Amino acid sequence: MNGDPGSEKVEDIEIRLLLEAIYSQYHYDFRSYAMASIKRRLRQAREHLGFPTFSAMQESLLRDPALLPRLLGYLTVQVSEMFRDPSYFRALREKVVPHLRTYPSLKVWVAGCSTGEELYSLAILFREEGLEERTIFYATDINQDALHAAEAGIFGVDRIPLFTENHRKSGGKSSLSDYYQAAYGRVAFDKTLRRNVVFSDHSLVTDAVFGEMQLISCRNVMIYFDRALQDRALGLFRDSLARKGFLGLGAKESLRFSKHADAFADFVREERIYQRRFE
């Protein structure tokens, strides 16, 4: 935009109408996402997809469902890495796993799993700690293309040095290369890592509780939500956790200002790992 206040106001109206249209037509709800983030991503989409205005984008989207997956690629953030923030995974390994060992069976929810980096990190960690066989992982996202990529488990070979270093720093008990095969500039992670994984479309904005979990990991997702939507998601996590179950958030996320804060106790405060209070 040219910085003119009138143009900015028109753009804001167009964006609100576009988000309303996406929700009404396709039931994807971005209306409570942080506006600054949504606006930035929609401007990228408009430019790359070749629309002169958001109104033109809306008109096309309402008539052409094939445009939706392309737009979702901009609206949902697909930036991650395996064992991102290794100290978080080390804390899971050293502090949370001893508690999880006491359960005969485990359910783990990776909410907002993107293209699967965090899921594979947890699957490898659980295998190394001897918990994989008793665990069902639920990997959910609203972006179907991201879910398909997660299920494929294929990543560029150029990303592997960082993944490997993160795995080592997280306290990995083996070589990351034990879990993948490399060919033609890509690596494919062992499909046995997915044998206990359920991949599913699930929205933290509109969908409900679907199981009782011992661990929920939802990292760097809620930073894109406004306060009301953060509260909804945290309420969903509260209701989805078994008593004394664990919730892991991203490094820039917190329960502190949520109306659900009293339902959780700090477990590893510096790593944003919380435990559902026993009530």
N, C-alpha and C positions, 0 to 999 in steps of 0.2 A: 504494500500500500504506500501511498505517497506521504503519509503522516498527517493528512488533513483529518481533523476530528470527525467531520461528517462522514468521510469515507470509512474511518475506523468503526463508527457506529453502525453503518450499513453492513460492514463485514461481520461485526458481531451478531447482528440480526440474522444474516445469511447463515452463519455457522450454527446458531441455535436452531434454525429451521432445518438445516441439513441433519443435525444430530437427532432432531425429532423425527425426521423422515426415515432415517436409518432404523430407529427404534420401532416406528409404526409399521414399516414394511418388512423388516428383517429380524426384529426382536433382539438386536444388539444394542445395548444401552451404554452410551458414552456421555450421557447428559450430566453425570456427576463427576466426571473426570476433571482434574485441574485445568481451568480454561487456558492458561498460558501455554501449557504443554500441548493440549489439543490443537490450539490455534497454530502453533509452530509446525506440528506434524501435518495438519490439513493444508497449510500453505505449501509445504513440500509436495504433498500429493497433487494439489492443483497444478503446480508448475510442471511436475514430471508427467502427469497424465494429460496435460495439454488443455486444461479448461480455463477460460478467461475469467470466470467468476465461480463462487461457490454455488450460486443459484443454478448455473449451467451444469455443474457437477451433480447437484441434487436431481435435476430433471433427468439427466442421463441415468443416474443410479436407480431411480424409481422405475425406469423402463427396461433396464438392462442388468439383470441379476449377476451377470458375469463380471461386472465391474466391482462387486462387493469384495471378493477375495483380494483383489489388487489394493483396494482402499484399506482393508484390514491390515495389510502388510505395513501400512504407514501408521495406523492408529494403535496397533499393539506393538510393544517394544520387544524386539527379538535380539537383544544384546546380552550375551552371557559368556561364561567360560567354565570349564570344569574346575571343581574345587576352588571357586572364586572366594576370596577372603579365606585363605587356608586355616587361619586361626579359628574360624567358625566351625569348620569340619573337625579340627583337632579337639575343640571343646565337645562336639557331639561324641567323638570317639572316646574321649577320656572321662567325660562327666555324665553324658546322657546314656550311652550304651550300657554301662553297668546296671542302670535301672531297667532298661529294655530287656536285658537278659532274664529278668525275673518273670517275664510273660511267656506262656506257652505258644502264643501266636501274636503276630503284630500286624497292624495296619498303619501305613505311612502315606500321607497325602502330600504330593508336591504340587502346590497350587500356583497356577501361572507358570507351567513348566517350560514354556517357550519351545525351543528346538531340542531340548533334552539334556543339556549339559549338567544341570543340577541333579536330574534323575539318575544319570549314569554315575555321577559322583557318589550319590547315596547308595546305589546298588553295589558299586565296588567296595565302598566302606563297609556295608553290611556283609558282603561276602568275606572280606578280610577279617571281620570280627565274628564270623560264624553265625550270623543271624539271618542270612539270606533265605534259607530254606523255610523258615517259619514266618516270613514276611510277605504280605501283599502290598505292592506299591500302587497308588492311584496317581497318575500323571494327568493333570487337567489344564486346559487352556481354552480360550474362546476362539482361537485362530486355528482353523482346520489344517491349513498349510503347515503351520508350526507343529501341530500334532503329528502329521504325516512325516515331517522331517525328524521329529523325536523318535518315532517308531522305526525309522530307517537306521538311525544311529550312525550316520556317515558325516564326517567332518573333514575340512581341509587339512592336509598334512602340515601346512605352515602354522597351524594352531597348536600342534602337539608339544613343542618345547615348553610353552607356557603351561599347558595342562599338566605336563610331566613335573615341572617345578612346583606347581601348586599341590599336586598329589604328594610329592615328597615332603613339602612343608606341613601338610595336613597330618603327617604321621603315617603315611602309607606303609604297608607291611610287605609290599611286593613292588615289582616294576610295572608302571602303567602299560608298558608294551606287552605285558602278559594278557591284556584284555582286548587287543585290537589287531587287525591285519591291515597292512598298508599296501596300496597299489595305485598306480596312475595318479599320484598327487593327492590321494584321499585315503582316509582310514575308516574302516568299518568296525565298530565295536561288536564284540562277541554277542551273538543273538541270545545266548543263554542268560545274559544280563537282563533280558526282557521277559523271561519266561514267567515271572511272577508279577508282571506289570499290567495294569489295566489303563489304557489310554482313553480319555473321554473328554468330550466337549462339556465344559462347565463354566458358568459365569458367576463371579463373586458379586455381581451387581444384581442379578435377577434370580439365580437358582438357590435351592435350599440345601440343607444338610443331607448327606447321602450315606453316612456311616459313622462308626465310632472309632476314632484314630488314637494311637499312642503317640504319634509324632506328626505334626504338620509343619512343613517348611514352605514359607511364602516370602521370598526375599526380593526386594527391589521391585515390587508390584504396587504396593499401596502408596508409594511416593507420588504416583500419578493420579491418585484419587483425592477428591475434596474431603473435608472432615466428616461429613455425613456418610459418605461412602466408605471411608476408613472404618467408621463405627459399625456399619453394616457388616463389613468383612470380618472384623474382629468378633462381632457377635456370632457370626457363622462359625468361626474357628472355636469359640468358646463352646458352642452347642455341639460341635463335631468331635471334641476331644473327650477321651475317657478321663475319669477323675485321676488327677496327678499326671496326665499326659503333657507333652511338651510342644511348645510353639517356638519356631525360629523365624525371626524377621531379618530384614536387611540392615546394613550398618547405619543407614540414615533414617531408619524407621523406629518408632517407639510406641509403647502402650500408654505412656505417661498421661496423655491428655484425653484418652478415650473414656467414654462412660462405662466401658467394660474392664477398666484397669483393675478393679477390685477382684475380678474373677481370676487374676493371675498373680503369681509371685515371681520375683526375679530369681532366676536359677543360675545363669551365667550372664550377669548384667552387661559386661563389656562386649559380649558377643550377641546381645539381643536374643537370648534364649530364655523363655519363660515357662513356668509350670502351672498347669490348671490347678487352682486351689481345691482342696478336698472339702466338700460342703456336706 
